[in-house]
């Protein structure tokens, strides 16, 4: 697990962090982890798997459709795209 050092944090920010941590019944370190997690991994973020699943539901694709696609792969080499 990674460790992070925050340098030059103002005294005011440090005090506010301690107050916020106390309000959430956490240590200052646990509060910092929670703040960073929420900032970089918000709950409303787009998840690729969920987006693809939703698209396939809207299109009416079934597991049988996916299995049929997997059984008949195109093994021919790709043709280069003409740029003329």
C-alpha positions in Angstrom: 0.0 0.0 0.0 1.3 3.5 -0.9 2.2 6.1 1.6 1.8 9.9 1.0 3.4 12.8 2.8 1.8 16.2 2.6 4.2 19.0 3.1 3.5 22.7 3.9 -0.1 22.1 5.0 -1.3 25.2 6.8 -2.1 25.1 10.5 -5.6 26.2 9.7 -6.1 23.4 7.2 -4.7 20.9 9.7 -7.0 22.1 12.5 -10.0 22.0 10.1 -9.1 18.4 9.2 -8.9 17.4 12.8 -12.3 18.9 13.5 -13.8 17.2 10.4 -12.3 13.9 11.5 -13.7 14.2 15.0 -17.2 14.9 13.5 -16.9 11.7 11.5 -15.5 9.7 14.5 -12.2 9.0 12.6 -8.6 9.8 13.0 -7.1 12.6 10.9 -5.3 10.0 8.8 -8.6 8.1 8.2 -10.3 11.3 7.3 -7.6 12.2 4.8 -8.0 8.7 3.2 -11.8 9.2 2.9 -11.4 12.7 1.4 -8.9 11.4 -1.2 -11.0 8.4 -2.1 -14.1 10.5 -2.6 -12.1 13.0 -4.7 -10.6 10.5 -7.1 -13.2 7.7 -7.0 -16.6 9.5 -6.8 -19.7 7.3 -6.5 -21.3 8.7 -9.6 -18.4 7.9 -11.9 -19.0 6.0 -15.1 -18.0 2.4 -14.9 -17.3 0.8 -18.2 -18.7 -2.6 -17.4 -22.0 -1.1 -16.1 -22.2 1.2 -19.2 -21.7 -1.7 -21.6 -24.2 -3.8 -19.7 -26.8 -1.0 -19.9 -26.2 -0.5 -23.6 -26.7 -4.2 -24.4 -29.9 -4.3 -22.3 -31.2 -1.3 -24.3 -30.3 -3.0 -27.6 -32.0 -6.2 -26.4 -28.9 -8.4 -26.6 -29.1 -11.7 -24.9 -26.5 -14.2 -23.7 -27.3 -16.3 -26.8 -26.4 -13.3 -29.0 -23.0 -13.0 -27.3 -22.4 -16.7 -27.5 -23.2 -16.7 -31.2 -20.7 -13.9 -31.8 -18.0 -15.8 -29.9 -18.6 -19.0 -31.9 -18.0 -17.4 -35.3 -15.0 -15.2 -35.0 -13.7 -13.6 -38.2 -10.2 -15.1 -38.5 -9.3 -13.3 -41.8 -6.5 -10.8 -41.5 -7.6 -7.2 -41.4 -7.4 -5.3 -44.6 -5.6 -2.0 -44.5 -7.8 1.0 -44.8 -7.4 2.9 -48.1 -6.6 6.6 -47.7 -7.1 7.7 -51.3 
